[in-house]
Amino acid sequence: MIKVSLISLGCAKNLVDSEIMVGHLHKAGMAVVPDAEKADVVIVNTCSFIDSSKEESIGHILEVHQNRGLRKRRKEQKLIVAGCMSQRFSKDLSGELTHEVDAFIGLDQVTQVAPIIEQIYEKERGKNPTPDNFVTAKSTYIPDYDTPRFRLTPRHFAYIKIAEGCNHPCTFCIIPQIRGRHRSRTVESVVAEARQLVAEGVREINLISQDTTFFGMDTWEQRPNSRTPVDSTRGTALTTLLRQLNAIEGDFWIRLLYTHPAHWSDELIRTIAECPKVARYIDIPLQHISDAMLGRMQRETSGEYIRNLIGRIRAGIPGIAIRTTFIVGFPAETDADVDELCGFISETKFERLGVFRYSQEEGTRAAKMDDQLPSKVKEARWHRTMALQKEIASEVSASYVGRKLRVLVEEPGVARGEADAPDIDGRVYVPRSLPVGEFAEVTITGYRDYDLLALPAGQQPAEYKVARQAQ
């Protein structure tokens, strides 16, 4: 039996691709092992979003190669590079990593991983030292509800990829070139998958794609020579999906991730407010507030639109927690642009916020722009915005003290509330006695920057201290 070890890098969308590969490996009768040293084949599922992710991916590839050399298994153990970096740079990498990598597979080959492994073993490497390249030029694959998949998340939460690809023209982003045009799954497919996950005991379903709010819109009729859909009555939409997911029997959260601000509507706001199983949490990357920057980024929004949208969301969904991300150091960004951004952050007081330093990515239009800023300017602006958000985060955390909260226990002593997505937001520290993978009602007793401290609802603080000491 062939033993395979998989290293999954990057975002949750990449993780789903890894889960699909593992599912197909199991179906083919191959063993998936956690220890790369004991594997016959090692797959590195790479990320290529920004320079740091590419460096991390290359580092893992070279580390695997070096380790098999140290174990004198260079000829026996096979190394496959998959994922975004393979899709983007396969032609270049196949020349540069001739002696390190046995095969490159792209995003459309995740379901073909098992026969590709068998093909590698059938090949006589001595006659052809060049790595096999199975990457297709254009990605078109999208998973379905019955796609073999082995979840790599804890049993109580899961990701569902509801669409693949992206149609947006953001000048800083390479994703549309890697993952192709937006293509939605059907509502029936997503609901079938969600129903199965809930039956397996999943307590939190995280909906993901490159642009979640565009779900279904690619099926609408379009005017000739126009990218703008005619109206929402001619096809399904995210609102349709959310209402059907909310109707599934069971006790679980539905979390909405990766929403683009350009596609929000009053109907979506109303739908979230009317669906109790949809977490009061929104992930909406805004990237900037300055009209000059939004224009250069080609974000298809304006500062006025964003301010109005945030106001409508908060008014329409009481208790909503909003997560966003911004980019600082974009070409030609001025001190005035950053001042406006900081003013907006101070006024809006986002419950969750992250900031990226602009990365000059090869192949993007922004990479060719004039007025690229030096690293020290990007770094200073990043520190300024993050320091501001840390103060706001403390205010937000302090506002929770004394409140009752429903949390999902992640691991012994650690939970998450509705305002905390897996791996990217804060934690709620609770007594270790609370059962993992289940919901619990707690009272917030304190906080530490981004994290909260809590005890079970009804338990007195003195009892909580004893429980904490017992940990």
N, C-alpha and C positions, 0 to 999 in steps of 0.2 A: 504493500500500500504506500502510495506517495504521500509524504508528510509535507504540509505547506504552512508557512508562517507569514502573516500579513501585518505590515506596519502601515497604519492609516494616519495621514497627516492632514492638516487644514481644517476646514469648516464642517458643519453638520451635513451639508449637501454631499461632501466627499465621503463622509462616514456612511451614508446610505449606499453609495457606490461600493464601498468596502463590504457592507453587509450583503449586498447582492452577489459579489464575488464569492464570499464565504458560503452563501447559500448554494451556489452552483457547484462549488468544490465538494460540499457535502453530498449533493445529489449525484455527483460523479463517482462517489465512493472514496474520495481522498480525505485524509485526516488533516484537520487544521490544528496546529499546535502553537502555544504562545511563545515558546522559546525558539528563537531563530537558529541557535546552535544545533538544535536537534532536527531541523527541517531539511528536507531534500530541495525544497524550493522556497525562496524568500521573495515576497512581493512588496514593493514599496509604493503605496498609493500616494502620489505627490500632490503638492499644492503649488500654484504659480501665480497667486494674486498680486503679491508685491515682492520686492527684492529679498526681504528677510525670509519669506516663505520659500523662495527658490533656493536660497542658501541653506535653509534647514533641510530641504529635500535632497540637495546634492550631498550634504553632510551625511545623511542617513544612508544614501546609496554607497558612498565611499566607505562608510563604517562597516556596512554589511560585507562589502568586497574585501576589506582589510581583514576582518575577523575570519572569513572563510580561508583566507590565505594563511593566517596564523595557525588555523586548525588543519592546514594542509588539505582542505576540501575544495580548493579553487576549481578543480575539474569536475568534482562530483556535484556540489551544490549549485543550483541554478538561481540566477537573480533576474527578476522581472521588474521593470519600471512601468507603472500605470498612472492614471490620473491626469490632472490638468497640465502639469509640466511635460508629461509625455505627449499629450495631445498637441501642445503648443510648440515644443522644440524637438520632436522626435528625429527629424532629419539631421539637425545639428548634433544632437546627443549621440545618435547612432555612430557618428564618426569619432566624437570625442571620447566616448565610453566603450569603444570596441572591445577592449579586453576586460571590462568590468561587468557589462550587462549582457544577458543572453537574449532578451527580447523586450521590446517596447509595445505596450498595448494602449489604445486610446479609450475614450469615454464610451464609444459604441461597442467595445469588446468586453465589457464587464461580464456579459452573459456567456462569453466564449472562452473564459479563462481556463477551464479544465481541458478542452481539446487543444488549446494553444500549448499548455504544459506538456500534454502527450506528444504534440508535434515536436517540441524542443527535444524531448528524450529520443524521439525517433531519428532525429537529425544527427549526422556525423559531423561534429564541430570541427574536426581536423580538416575537412575538405572545404569548409566555409566559415572562417573566423568572424565574419561580419554578423552583428546581432540581427535577429529577425525583427522586422518592423511591421506590426499589424495595424498601425494607426491609419484610419481613414481620414481623408482631408476635411470632411465636414461632419459634425456630430448631429445625429438625428434621433438617437435612441431616447426613449422615455419608459420608465418602468410601469407595470400594471399591478393590480391587486394580487394576482396569482404568480407574480415573479418570485422564484425561489430566493429566500432571503433569511439570513441568520442574524438576529439583532445583537449588536455589540454594546448596547446601552443596558443599564440596570433594568430589572424586570418591570419596574413601575412607571417608566416613561419611554417614549419612542418618538422618532421623527417620521413624518410622512412627507415625501417629496411630491407635491401636487402638480408641479410643472417643471420644465427644464428650459434653459436658454433665456435670452433677454433681447428685447428690441430697442432698448434705450441707447442714445448716442453719447453717453457721458464720456468726455474727452480724456478722463484719467483712467478709464477702466478697459481691461483687455478681455473681460469675461465673454462678451458676445462673440468675439473672434474664436474663443476656445470652445464654448458650449453651444454656439449656434443661436438661431432664432427661437423666440419663445414658443413653446408648444405645451398646451395644457392636457392633463389627463381628464377623463370624464368624471362628472360628479359621482356616477354610479361606482366607478373604480375606486375612488378615494373613500367613499362611504363603506364599501365592502371591506377594504383594508382596515379602516378604523373600527368597524364592528368586530372584526376578528381580533384586533389588538385588545379591545375592551373585554372581550370574552376570555382573553388570556390573563387578565388582571392588570392591564396597563391603566394607570391613574392619570396620566398626562400625555396628551397627543400634541406634538409640536408640528405645526404646518410650515413647511419650508419650500422655497424655490428662489430663483434669482430675483423674482418680482412677484410676490404673492398676490398683491392687489390686482394684477393683470390676469389672474386666473379666469379662464373662460372667454376672455375678451377677444382672443385670437380666433374664436369660432364665429364671431359676429360678422354680419354682412358689412361691407365697406363701400364707401362711395368710390367711384373711379378716380384713380390717381390720388388717393388720399390714404393716410395712415390712421385716420380717425374713425372709430366705429360709428355706425349710424345711431344705434340706441341699445339699451340693455334688454329690450324685449326680444331681441332676435337671437339670443343665445344664453347660455348659463353664465353665472358670475360668482364671485366669491361669496356674495350674500346667499345665493342658492345653496352653496356648499355648507356654509356655517349653519344655516337653519336645519339642514338635513342631518348634519353631525350632532347638533344639539338635541335632535329628536331620538338619538340612539339611547336605549335604556342603559343605566349604569351610573356610577358615581365617578366622574372624571373631569379633568380640565381640558379645554382646547386652547392652545396658545398660538398666537398669530405672530410669525417672525418674517423679517425681510419685506416690509411693505414699502412701496415707493409712494412718496407724497402726491405725485401727479394723478394717481388713480383713485384717491379717496373720494367718497361721495357721502351725501347726507343719508342715503339708504344704507350704506355700510355702517355708519355710525349708529343708526337706529337699530340695525340688525344685531350688532354687538350688545347694545343696551338691552335688547329684548331676549337675548340668549344667555341664560344664567350659567351655562357650562363653559362659555367663552371667558377665559381669564381676563380680568380687568388690567390688561397689560398690552401695550402696543410697541412694537419695534419698528421705527420709522426713520431710517437714515436720511437726514436733511442735508448734510455735507457743508452747508454754509448758510448765511442769512443775507450777506451783501449781494445786491443785484449784479454788481460787476463780476463777482466771483461765480455766482450761479449762472450767469451768461457765458463766461469762459468755460465753465464746466459742462455746459449744455445740459442742465438739470431739468429743463422744461417746467420750471417753477420760478416764482419771484419771492422777494422778501415779504411783500404784502400778502401774497397767497398763503405762504407758510404761516404767518402770524394769524391770519383768519382761520386757517385749517385747525391749528392747535386750539384756538379759542372754541371752535365748533365741537371738536372732539371732547374737550373737557366739560363743556356745557351739556353735551348730549350723553356722555357716559360717566355718571357720578362715580368717584373713587378710582378713576383710571390712572394707571402709572405709565408714563411715557418714557421709553428708551430711545435715544437717538445717537448718531455719531456725526462728527464734523471732521473736516480736513483743514489743516493749517499749513501754510507754506506753499500753497499752490502758486504757479507762475504769475507774477505781477501782483500778488496780494500785497496790499499796503498796510501801514499801521492803522489807518482809518478803517479798513475792512475788518481788522482784528478787533479794534475798539467797538465796532458795531456788533460783531459776533459776541464779545464779552458782555456787552450791554444786553443783548438778547438772552444770553444764558442767565444773567442775573435776574432779568424780568420774568422769564418763563419758569425758572427753577425746575428743570427736568428731574424726574425721580431717578433716572438712570442715564448716564451719558459717558461716551467714550470719544477720544480724539485721536486721529491718525496724523502723523507727519506725512506730507505729500511725498509719494514715491514716483520717480520719473521712470515709468515703465516703457520698455522698448515696444514699439508697435502701436502705441497710443498717440492720438493727436496732441495731447498735452505735452508729451515728451519732446515734441518739435517746436513748442512755443518759445518765444523770446522771454526774457526776464525770469529765467529760472533763479530761484533763491538759494543762497548758501545754506549748508546744513546747520550752521550755528543759529541762523535766523529761524529756521523751522523748529529747532530744539527750544529756543527761547519762547516762541509762541506756544508750543506744546505745553511747556511748564506753566506758562501763564494761565492758559485755559483750564488745565487740569487742577491747578491750585485753586482756582475759582470754584470749580465743580466740587472739589473736596469739601469746601466750606458749605456749599449748598447741600451736599449729601449728608453732612452732619445735621443740618437743619431738618432735612426730610426724615432722617432716622429718629431724631428727637421727637418728631411729631407722632411717631408710632407708640411711644412709651405710654403705658396704661391702656392701650387698645387691645381688644381681642382680635385674633388673627387665625385664619385657617391655613395650615401649612401641610406640606407633603414631606414626610420624613425621608431624607436622602440616604443617610447612613447613620450609624449609632451616634447620637448627640448632635446631628446636623440636619436641618430642614430648609425648605424654601417656601416662601409665600407666593401669592399670585404675581407679585411684582418682581419676581426673580426667575429668570430663565436659566436652564441648566448651563453650567460652566462659565457664564459670562457676567452674572450679576451677583448680588450679595448672598449671605447666608443668614439663617436664623438658628442660633445655638440653643438647643433644648436638652432636657435630661436624656440620658442614654436609654432609659427604660421605655421610651416611646417606640412602638414597632416600626421598623424600616419598611418603606414602600406603602405606607398607609397615611391617610389624612389624620390630622389632630387639631384640636382647638387649643390655642395657647393665648397667654396674656404677655405682652411685651413689657419687660422690666428694665431694659437698658439697651445701650448700643455701643458699638466701637466703629467709628467712621461709617463704612458701608454695610456693616453687619449688625444684626439685632440679637438681643438676649431675651429668652422667654422661658416661661414655666407653664405647665398645663393649666388650662382655665380652671379656676377654683382652688388651685394650690397656693398656699401662702408663701410670701418671699422667704421666710425662715426655713420652710420645708425645701424651697428651691436651693438655698445655700447648702443645705445638707446633701441634696441630690448632686449639686455641682462638685462638692468636695469628694463625693463617692466616685466621681468619674476619674 
